[in-house]
Amino acid sequence: MRAGFLLAVLFVAGGYTWVAFAELSYLSSAGRLGPGFFPRIIGTLLVAICLASLWLDARRAAPPESPSPFLRVTMVVASLSAALVAAMYLVGGLLAMIAFMAAALWTLNRGRPLQNALIAVLLPLALYLMFRVWLNAAMPRGLLELPF
């Protein structure tokens, strides 16, 4: 099961990396970092990590076929990730990231509500400011036009 999952992730990561190298330019026309800079790094790292994990799994003995005790949590986080992508176009990037972080932290870190609330608000806000203000990158605005 793990090898099948890693192969699927490797296939998606390979496609993502190919698009990053084939379609996105590394530098902009002004000589600054272009839209392909981060995707190339992320795609290359994803492919390398998947290949390393597959190689390490091939060297290990076959694990028992019992399902992982973390399968439910993994499915919840995967569903939240899919909901994040859909929510970005409905409510915008910032609100979708805050909702995703709050739901993911509530699932993964139940015992610390104050810490979860602070992280759920401050981390997406910092990412939004970094991409929107510092890098001047576009963020999904969503169907609800927010003033920020």
LOKE-243153 format. One record per residue: residue number from 1; residue in three letters; x, y, z of N, C-alpha, C, O in turn. Coordinates in Angstrom, 1 decimal, padded with zeros to 4 digits. Each point is the difference from the previous one (the first is absolute). Layout:
<rec NUM,'ala',<X,Y,Z>,<X,Y,Z>,<X,Y,Z>,<X,Y,Z>> ...
# end
This chain:
<rec 1,'met',<000.8,-001.2,000.0>,<-000.8,001.2,000.0>,<000.9,001.3,000.0>,<-000.3,000.9,-000.7>> <rec 2,'arg',<001.3,-000.9,001.5>,<000.9,001.1,000.1>,<000.7,000.3,-001.3>,<000.2,001.1,-000.5>> <rec 3,'ala',<000.3,-002.2,-000.1>,<000.7,000.1,-001.3>,<-000.9,000.6,-001.1>,<000.4,000.8,-000.8>> <rec 4,'gly',<-001.6,-001.3,000.8>,<-001.0,000.5,-001.0>,<-000.3,001.5,000.2>,<-000.1,000.7,-001.0>> <rec 5,'phe',<000.0,-000.3,002.3>,<-000.2,001.4,000.3>,<001.2,000.8,-000.5>,<-000.2,001.1,-000.6>> <rec 6,'leu',<001.4,-001.5,001.0>,<001.2,000.7,-000.4>,<000.1,000.1,-001.5>,<000.5,001.0,-000.6>> <rec 7,'leu',<-000.8,-002.1,-000.1>,<000.0,000.0,-001.5>,<-001.0,001.1,-000.6>,<000.3,000.7,-000.9>> <rec 8,'ala',<-001.4,-000.7,001.5>,<-001.0,001.0,-000.4>,<000.5,001.4,000.2>,<-000.2,000.9,-000.8>> <rec 9,'val',<000.7,-000.6,002.0>,<000.6,001.3,000.3>,<001.1,000.3,-000.9>,<000.2,001.2,-000.4>> <rec 10,'leu',<000.7,-002.2,000.1>,<001.1,000.2,-000.9>,<-000.5,000.4,-001.4>,<000.6,000.9,-000.6>> <rec 11,'phe',<-001.6,-001.5,000.2>,<-000.6,000.3,-001.4>,<-000.5,001.4,000.0>,<000.3,000.7,-001.0>> <rec 12,'val',<-001.1,-000.3,002.0>,<-000.5,001.4,000.1>,<001.2,001.0,000.1>,<000.0,001.0,-000.6>> <rec 13,'ala',<000.9,-001.3,001.5>,<001.2,000.9,000.2>,<000.8,000.1,-001.3>,<000.5,001.1,-000.3>> <rec 14,'gly',<-000.3,-002.2,-000.4>,<000.7,000.0,-001.3>,<-000.7,000.9,-001.0>,<000.6,000.8,-000.7>> <rec 15,'gly',<-001.9,-000.9,000.6>,<-000.8,000.9,-000.9>,<000.1,001.5,000.4>,<000.2,000.9,-000.8>> <rec 16,'tyr',<-000.3,-000.7,002.1>,<000.1,001.4,000.5>,<001.4,000.5,-000.3>,<000.1,001.2,-000.4>> <rec 17,'thr',<000.9,-002.0,000.6>,<001.4,000.5,-000.3>,<000.2,000.2,-001.5>,<000.7,001.0,-000.4>> <rec 18,'trp',<-001.2,-001.8,-000.4>,<000.1,000.2,-001.4>,<-000.7,001.3,-000.5>,<000.6,000.7,-000.8>> <rec 19,'val',<-001.8,-000.4,001.4>,<-000.6,001.2,-000.4>,<000.8,001.2,000.5>,<000.2,001.0,-000.7>> <rec 20,'ala',<000.4,-001.1,001.9>,<000.8,001.1,000.6>,<001.2,000.3,-000.9>,<000.4,001.1,-000.1>> <rec 21,'phe',<000.2,-002.2,-000.4>,<001.2,000.2,-000.9>,<-000.3,000.4,-001.4>,<000.7,000.7,-000.7>> <rec 22,'ala',<-001.8,-001.3,000.2>,<-000.4,000.2,-001.4>,<-000.8,001.3,-000.3>,<000.2,000.6,-001.0>> <rec 23,'glu',<-001.0,-000.3,001.9>,<-001.0,001.1,-000.2>,<000.3,001.3,000.7>,<-000.3,001.1,-000.5>> <rec 24,'leu',<001.0,-001.2,001.6>,<000.2,001.2,000.8>,<001.5,000.5,-000.1>,<000.9,-000.8,000.1>> <rec 25,'ser',<-000.7,002.1,-000.2>,<001.3,000.5,-000.2>,<000.7,000.2,001.4>,<-000.7,000.4,000.9>> <rec 26,'tyr',<002.0,-000.7,-000.9>,<000.7,000.2,001.3>,<000.2,001.4,000.3>,<-000.1,000.4,001.2>> <rec 27,'leu',<000.4,000.5,-002.2>,<000.2,001.4,000.2>,<-001.1,000.8,-000.7>,<-000.4,-000.5,-001.1>> <rec 28,'ser',<000.0,001.6,001.6>,<-000.9,000.9,-000.7>,<000.8,000.8,-001.1>,<001.2,-000.1,-000.1>> <rec 29,'ser',<-002.0,000.8,-000.7>,<000.7,000.9,-001.0>,<000.8,001.1,000.6>,<000.9,000.5,-000.7>> <rec 30,'ala',<-001.1,-000.2,001.9>,<000.8,001.0,000.7>,<001.2,-000.5,000.7>,<000.8,000.7,000.6>> <rec 31,'gly',<-000.6,-002.0,-000.7>,<001.1,-000.7,000.6>,<-000.2,-000.4,001.5>,<001.0,-000.5,000.6>> <rec 32,'arg',<-002.2,000.7,-000.1>,<-000.3,-000.5,001.4>,<-000.5,-001.4,-000.1>,<-000.2,-000.6,-001.0>> <rec 33,'leu',<000.1,000.0,002.2>,<-000.6,-001.3,000.1>,<-001.3,-000.1,-000.6>,<-000.9,000.8,000.3>> <rec 34,'gly',<000.7,-001.8,-001.2>,<-001.3,-000.1,-000.7>,<-001.0,-001.0,000.7>,<000.3,-000.4,001.1>> <rec 35,'pro',<-001.4,000.1,-001.8>,<-001.0,-000.8,000.5>,<000.5,-001.5,000.1>,<-000.7,-000.8,000.7>> <rec 36,'gly',<001.8,000.4,-001.3>,<000.4,-001.4,000.1>,<001.0,-000.2,001.1>,<000.4,-001.2,000.1>> <rec 37,'phe',<000.0,002.2,000.6>,<001.1,-000.2,001.0>,<-000.4,-001.0,001.1>,<000.6,-001.0,000.2>> <rec 38,'phe',<-001.7,001.3,000.6>,<-000.4,-000.8,001.1>,<-000.6,-001.4,-000.5>,<000.4,-001.0,000.6>> <rec 39,'pro',<-001.2,001.0,-001.7>,<-000.5,-001.3,-000.4>,<001.1,-001.0,-000.5>,<-000.1,-001.2,000.3>> <rec 40,'arg',<001.2,001.7,-000.8>,<001.1,-000.9,-000.4>,<000.7,-000.6,001.2>,<000.3,-001.1,000.1>> <rec 41,'ile',<-000.1,002.0,001.0>,<000.6,-000.6,001.2>,<-001.0,-001.0,000.7>,<000.5,-001.1,000.4>> <rec 42,'ile',<-001.7,001.5,-000.3>,<-001.0,-000.9,000.7>,<-000.1,-001.3,-000.8>,<000.0,-001.1,000.6>> <rec 43,'gly',<-000.2,001.2,-001.9>,<-000.1,-001.2,-000.8>,<001.2,-000.9,000.0>,<-000.2,-001.3,000.1>> <rec 44,'thr',<001.4,001.8,-000.2>,<001.2,-000.8,000.1>,<000.1,-000.7,001.4>,<000.3,-001.1,000.1>> <rec 45,'leu',<-000.6,001.9,000.9>,<000.0,-000.6,001.4>,<-001.0,-001.1,000.1>,<000.3,-001.1,000.7>> <rec 46,'leu',<-001.5,001.3,-001.2>,<-001.1,-001.0,000.1>,<000.5,-001.3,-000.7>,<-000.2,-001.1,000.5>> <rec 47,'val',<000.7,001.2,-001.7>,<000.4,-001.2,-000.8>,<001.2,-000.7,000.8>,<000.0,-001.2,000.1>> <rec 48,'ala',<000.9,002.0,000.4>,<001.2,-000.6,000.7>,<-000.5,-000.7,001.3>,<000.5,-001.1,000.3>> <rec 49,'ile',<-001.4,001.7,000.4>,<-000.5,-000.7,001.3>,<-000.8,-001.2,-000.3>,<000.2,-001.0,000.7>> <rec 50,'cys',<-001.0,001.0,-001.8>,<-000.8,-001.2,-000.3>,<000.9,-001.1,-000.5>,<-000.2,-001.2,000.4>> <rec 51,'leu',<001.2,001.5,-001.2>,<001.0,-001.0,-000.4>,<000.8,-000.6,001.2>,<000.2,-001.2,000.0>> <rec 52,'ala',<000.2,002.1,000.9>,<000.7,-000.5,001.2>,<-000.9,-000.9,000.8>,<000.5,-001.0,000.5>> <rec 53,'ser',<-001.7,001.4,-000.3>,<-001.0,-000.8,000.8>,<-000.2,-001.4,-000.6>,<-000.1,-001.0,000.6>> <rec 54,'leu',<-000.1,001.0,-002.0>,<-000.2,-001.3,-000.7>,<001.2,-000.8,000.2>,<-000.1,-001.2,000.2>> <rec 55,'trp',<001.3,001.7,-000.3>,<001.3,-000.7,000.1>,<000.1,-000.6,001.4>,<000.4,-001.2,000.1>> <rec 56,'leu',<-000.7,002.0,000.9>,<000.1,-000.5,001.4>,<-001.0,-001.1,000.2>,<000.3,-000.9,000.8>> <rec 57,'asp',<-001.5,001.1,-001.3>,<-001.1,-001.0,000.2>,<000.4,-001.3,-000.7>,<-000.3,-001.1,000.5>> <rec 58,'ala',<001.0,001.1,-001.6>,<000.4,-001.2,-000.7>,<001.0,-000.7,000.8>,<000.1,-001.3,-000.1>> <rec 59,'arg',<000.7,002.0,000.8>,<001.1,-000.7,000.8>,<-000.5,-000.6,001.3>,<000.6,-000.9,000.5>> <rec 60,'arg',<-001.7,001.4,000.0>,<-000.6,-000.5,001.2>,<-000.8,-001.3,-000.2>,<-000.4,-000.3,-001.1>> <rec 61,'ala',<000.2,-000.4,002.2>,<-000.8,-001.2,-000.1>,<-001.5,000.4,-000.2>,<-000.4,001.1,000.3>> <rec 62,'ala',<-000.4,-002.0,-000.9>,<-001.4,000.3,-000.3>,<-000.7,000.3,001.3>,<000.0,-000.9,000.9>> <rec 63,'pro',<-000.7,002.0,-000.8>,<-000.8,000.3,001.3>,<-001.2,-000.8,000.0>,<-000.5,-000.5,-001.0>> <rec 64,'pro',<-000.1,000.3,002.2>,<-001.2,-000.7,000.1>,<-001.1,000.7,-000.7>,<000.0,001.3,-000.2>> <rec 65,'glu',<-001.0,-002.0,-000.3>,<-001.1,000.6,-000.8>,<-001.1,000.7,000.8>,<-001.1,000.3,-000.6>> <rec 66,'ser',<001.3,-000.1,001.9>,<-001.1,000.6,000.8>,<000.0,001.5,-000.4>,<001.0,000.6,-000.2>> <rec 67,'pro',<-002.2,000.0,000.2>,<-000.1,001.4,-000.3>,<000.7,000.9,001.1>,<000.0,-000.4,001.2>> <rec 68,'ser',<000.5,001.5,-001.6>,<000.6,000.9,000.9>,<-001.0,000.6,001.0>,<-001.1,000.2,-000.3>> <rec 69,'pro',<001.6,000.0,001.5>,<-000.9,000.6,001.0>,<-000.3,001.5,-000.3>,<-000.9,000.6,000.5>> <rec 70,'phe',<001.7,-000.1,-001.4>,<-000.1,001.5,-000.4>,<-000.8,000.1,-001.3>,<000.0,001.1,-000.5>> <rec 71,'leu',<-000.6,-002.1,000.0>,<-000.7,000.1,-001.3>,<-001.2,001.0,000.1>,<-000.2,000.7,-000.9>> <rec 72,'arg',<-000.5,-000.7,002.0>,<-001.2,000.9,000.1>,<000.5,001.5,000.0>,<-000.5,000.8,-000.7>> <rec 73,'val',<001.6,-000.5,001.5>,<000.5,001.3,000.1>,<000.5,000.4,-001.4>,<-000.1,001.2,-000.4>> <rec 74,'thr',<000.8,-002.1,-000.3>,<000.5,000.3,-001.3>,<-001.1,000.3,-001.0>,<000.1,001.0,-000.8>> <rec 75,'met',<-001.2,-001.7,000.9>,<-001.1,000.3,-000.9>,<-000.7,001.3,000.3>,<-000.4,000.7,-000.9>> <rec 76,'val',<000.4,-000.4,002.2>,<-000.6,001.3,000.4>,<000.8,001.2,-000.6>,<-000.5,000.9,-000.5>> <rec 77,'val',<001.9,-001.0,000.7>,<000.8,001.1,-000.4>,<000.0,000.0,-001.6>,<000.1,001.1,-000.5>> <rec 78,'ala',<-000.1,-002.2,-000.2>,<-000.1,000.0,-001.4>,<-001.3,000.7,-000.5>,<-000.1,000.8,-000.9>> <rec 79,'ser',<-001.0,-001.1,001.6>,<-001.3,000.6,-000.3>,<000.0,001.5,000.3>,<-000.5,000.8,-000.8>> <rec 80,'leu',<001.2,-000.4,001.9>,<000.1,001.4,000.3>,<000.8,000.8,-001.1>,<-000.2,001.1,-000.3>> <rec 81,'ser',<001.3,-001.8,-000.2>,<000.8,000.6,-001.1>,<-000.8,000.2,-001.2>,<000.1,001.0,-000.7>> <rec 82,'ala',<-001.0,-002.0,000.3>,<-000.8,000.2,-001.1>,<-001.0,001.1,000.2>,<-000.3,000.8,-000.9>> <rec 83,'ala',<-000.3,-000.7,002.1>,<-000.9,001.1,000.3>,<000.7,001.4,000.0>,<-000.6,001.0,-000.4>> <rec 84,'leu',<001.9,-001.0,000.7>,<000.8,001.3,000.0>,<000.0,000.5,-001.5>,<-000.2,001.2,-000.2>> <rec 85,'val',<000.5,-002.1,-000.7>,<000.1,000.4,-001.4>,<-001.3,000.5,-000.5>,<-000.1,001.0,-000.7>> <rec 86,'ala',<-001.0,-001.6,001.1>,<-001.3,000.4,-000.5>,<-000.4,001.4,000.7>,<-000.6,000.9,-000.6>> <rec 87,'ala',<000.9,-000.8,001.9>,<-000.3,001.2,000.8>,<000.8,001.2,-000.5>,<-000.5,001.1,000.1>> <rec 88,'met',<001.7,-001.3,-000.6>,<000.8,001.2,-000.5>,<-000.8,000.8,-001.1>,<000.1,001.2,000.0>> <rec 89,'tyr',<-000.8,-001.9,-000.8>,<-000.7,000.7,-001.1>,<-001.4,000.5,000.5>,<-000.6,000.8,-000.7>> <rec 90,'leu',<000.2,-001.3,001.8>,<-001.3,000.5,000.5>,<000.1,001.2,000.9>,<-000.6,001.0,-000.1>> <rec 91,'val',<001.5,-001.2,001.1>,<000.2,001.1,001.0>,<001.3,000.7,000.0>,<000.2,001.0,000.7>> <rec 92,'gly',<000.7,-001.4,-001.6>,<001.3,000.7,-000.1>,<001.1,-000.8,000.7>,<-000.3,-000.9,000.8>> <rec 93,'gly',<001.5,001.3,-001.1>,<001.2,-000.7,000.6>,<000.1,000.1,001.5>,<000.2,-001.0,000.6>> <rec 94,'leu',<-000.3,002.2,-000.1>,<000.2,000.2,001.4>,<-001.0,-000.7,000.9>,<000.4,-000.7,000.9>> <rec 95,'leu',<-001.7,000.9,-001.2>,<-001.0,-000.7,000.8>,<000.1,-001.5,-000.1>,<-000.3,-000.7,001.0>> <rec 96,'ala',<000.5,000.2,-002.2>,<000.1,-001.4,-000.2>,<001.2,-000.6,000.8>,<-000.1,-001.1,000.6>> <rec 97,'met',<001.2,001.8,-000.6>,<001.2,-000.5,000.7>,<-000.3,000.0,001.5>,<000.4,-000.9,000.7>> <rec 98,'ile',<-001.0,002.0,-000.2>,<-000.4,000.0,001.4>,<-000.9,-001.1,000.4>,<000.2,-000.7,001.0>> <rec 99,'ala',<-001.2,000.4,-001.8>,<-001.0,-001.1,000.3>,<000.7,-001.3,-000.1>,<-000.2,-000.9,000.9>> <rec 100,'phe',<001.1,000.7,-001.9>,<000.7,-001.3,-000.1>,<000.9,-000.2,001.2>,<000.0,-001.1,000.6>> <rec 101,'met',<000.8,002.1,-000.2>,<000.9,-000.1,001.1>,<-000.8,-000.3,001.3>,<000.5,-000.8,000.8>> <rec 102,'ala',<-001.6,001.5,-000.6>,<-000.8,-000.3,001.2>,<-000.5,-001.4,000.0>,<000.1,-000.7,001.1>> <rec 103,'ala',<-000.6,000.2,-002.2>,<-000.6,-001.3,000.0>,<001.1,-001.1,000.1>,<-000.2,-001.0,000.7>> <rec 104,'ala',<001.3,001.2,-001.4>,<001.1,-000.9,000.1>,<000.6,-000.1,001.4>,<000.3,-001.1,000.5>> <rec 105,'leu',<-000.1,002.3,000.1>,<000.6,000.0,001.4>,<-001.0,-000.6,001.0>,<000.4,-000.6,001.0>> <rec 106,'trp',<-001.7,000.8,-001.2>,<-001.0,-000.5,000.9>,<000.1,-001.6,-000.1>,<-000.3,-000.7,001.0>> <rec 107,'thr',<000.5,000.2,-002.2>,<000.1,-001.4,-000.2>,<001.4,-000.6,000.6>,<000.0,-001.1,000.6>> <rec 108,'leu',<001.0,001.8,-000.8>,<001.4,-000.5,000.3>,<000.5,000.4,001.4>,<000.8,-000.7,000.5>> <rec 109,'asn',<-001.3,001.8,000.0>,<000.5,000.5,001.3>,<-001.1,000.4,000.9>,<-000.2,001.2,000.3>> <rec 110,'arg',<-000.7,-002.1,000.1>,<-001.2,000.3,000.7>,<000.2,000.7,001.4>,<-000.9,000.7,000.4>> <rec 111,'gly',<002.0,-001.0,000.3>,<000.1,000.4,001.3>,<000.4,001.5,000.3>,<000.1,000.4,001.1>> <rec 112,'arg',<000.2,000.4,-002.2>,<000.5,001.3,000.2>,<-000.9,001.0,-000.9>,<000.5,000.4,-001.1>> <rec 113,'pro',<-001.6,000.0,001.6>,<-000.9,000.9,-000.8>,<000.6,001.4,-000.2>,<-000.2,000.5,-001.1>> <rec 114,'leu',<000.8,000.1,002.0>,<000.5,001.3,-000.1>,<001.2,000.0,-001.0>,<000.1,000.9,-000.9>> <rec 115,'gln',<000.8,-001.9,001.0>,<001.1,-000.1,-000.9>,<-000.5,-000.2,-001.4>,<000.5,000.6,-001.0>> <rec 116,'asn',<-001.5,-001.5,000.8>,<-000.6,-000.3,-001.3>,<-000.6,001.3,-000.6>,<000.2,000.2,-001.2>> <rec 117,'ala',<-000.9,000.6,002.0>,<-000.6,001.2,-000.5>,<001.0,001.0,-000.5>,<-000.1,000.6,-001.0>> <rec 118,'leu',<001.2,-000.5,001.8>,<001.0,001.0,-000.4>,<000.7,-000.4,-001.2>,<000.3,000.8,-000.9>> <rec 119,'ile',<000.1,-002.1,000.8>,<000.7,-000.5,-001.2>,<-001.0,000.1,-001.2>,<000.5,000.3,-001.1>> <rec 120,'ala',<-001.7,-000.7,001.3>,<-001.0,000.0,-001.2>,<-000.2,001.4,-000.5>,<-000.4,000.1,-001.2>> <rec 121,'val',<000.6,000.9,002.0>,<-000.2,001.4,-000.5>,<001.3,000.6,-000.5>,<000.1,000.6,-001.0>> <rec 122,'leu',<001.0,-000.7,001.9>,<001.2,000.7,-000.3>,<000.8,-000.6,-001.2>,<000.6,000.8,-000.8>> <rec 123,'leu',<-000.5,-002.1,000.7>,<000.7,-000.6,-001.1>,<-000.6,000.3,-001.4>,<000.8,000.5,-000.9>> <rec 124,'pro',<-002.1,-000.7,000.7>,<-000.5,000.5,-001.3>,<000.1,001.5,-000.2>,<000.2,000.4,-001.2>> <rec 125,'leu',<-000.3,000.4,002.2>,<000.1,001.4,-000.2>,<001.5,000.4,-000.4>,<000.1,000.8,-000.9>> <rec 126,'ala',<000.8,-001.5,001.5>,<001.4,000.3,-000.3>,<000.3,-000.5,-001.5>,<000.7,000.7,-000.7>> <rec 127,'leu',<-001.2,-001.9,000.3>,<000.1,-000.4,-001.3>,<-000.6,000.9,-001.0>,<000.5,000.3,-001.1>> <rec 128,'tyr',<-001.7,000.2,001.4>,<-000.8,000.9,-000.8>,<000.8,001.3,-000.2>,<000.2,000.5,-001.1>> <rec 129,'leu',<000.4,000.0,002.2>,<000.7,001.3,-000.1>,<001.3,-000.2,-000.8>,<000.4,000.8,-000.8>> <rec 130,'met',<000.3,-002.0,001.0>,<001.2,-000.3,-000.7>,<-000.2,000.0,-001.5>,<000.7,000.6,-000.8>> <rec 131,'phe',<-001.8,-001.4,000.4>,<-000.2,-000.1,-001.5>,<-000.6,001.2,-000.6>,<000.3,000.4,-001.1>> <rec 132,'arg',<-001.3,000.2,001.8>,<-000.7,001.2,-000.5>,<000.8,001.3,000.0>,<000.0,000.7,-000.9>> <rec 133,'val',<000.7,-000.5,002.0>,<000.7,001.3,000.2>,<001.4,-000.1,-000.4>,<000.5,000.8,-000.9>> <rec 134,'trp',<000.3,-001.8,001.4>,<001.4,000.0,-000.2>,<000.3,-000.5,-001.4>,<000.8,000.5,-000.7>> <rec 135,'leu',<-001.5,-001.6,000.3>,<000.3,-000.6,-001.4>,<-000.9,000.5,-001.0>,<000.2,-000.2,-001.2>> <rec 136,'asn',<-001.2,001.0,001.5>,<-001.0,000.5,-000.9>,<-000.6,-001.0,-000.9>,<-000.2,000.2,-001.2>> <rec 137,'ala',<-000.1,-001.4,001.8>,<-000.7,-001.1,-000.7>,<-001.5,000.0,000.2>,<-000.5,000.5,001.0>> <rec 138,'ala',<-000.2,-000.9,-002.0>,<-001.4,000.0,000.1>,<-000.5,-001.2,000.8>,<000.6,-001.1,000.0>> <rec 139,'met',<-001.6,001.4,000.8>,<-000.6,-001.1,000.9>,<-001.5,-000.1,-000.5>,<-000.5,001.0,-000.5>> <rec 140,'pro',<-000.1,-002.2,000.6>,<-001.4,-000.1,-000.4>,<-000.9,001.0,000.8>,<000.1,000.0,001.2>> <rec 141,'arg',<-000.9,000.7,-001.9>,<-000.8,001.0,000.7>,<-001.3,-000.6,000.4>,<-000.6,000.5,001.0>> <rec 142,'gly',<000.1,-001.5,-001.7>,<-001.3,-000.6,000.4>,<-001.2,000.7,-000.6>,<000.1,001.1,-000.6>> <rec 143,'leu',<-001.2,-001.7,000.8>,<-001.3,000.6,-000.4>,<-000.4,001.2,000.8>,<-000.7,000.9,-000.4>> <rec 144,'leu',<001.1,-001.0,001.7>,<-000.3,001.1,000.9>,<001.2,001.0,-000.1>,<001.1,-000.3,000.4>> <rec 145,'glu',<-001.4,001.5,-000.8>,<001.0,001.0,-000.2>,<000.3,000.7,001.4>,<-000.8,000.7,000.5>> <rec 146,'leu',<001.9,-001.1,000.1>,<000.5,000.5,001.2>,<000.8,001.3,-000.2>,<000.7,000.1,-001.0>> <rec 147,'pro',<-000.6,000.8,002.0>,<000.8,001.2,-000.2>,<001.5,-000.2,000.0>,<000.7,000.9,-000.3>> <rec 148,'phe',<-000.3,-002.1,000.7>,<001.5,-000.2,000.1>,<000.4,-001.1,-000.9>,<001.2,-000.3,000.0>> 
# end
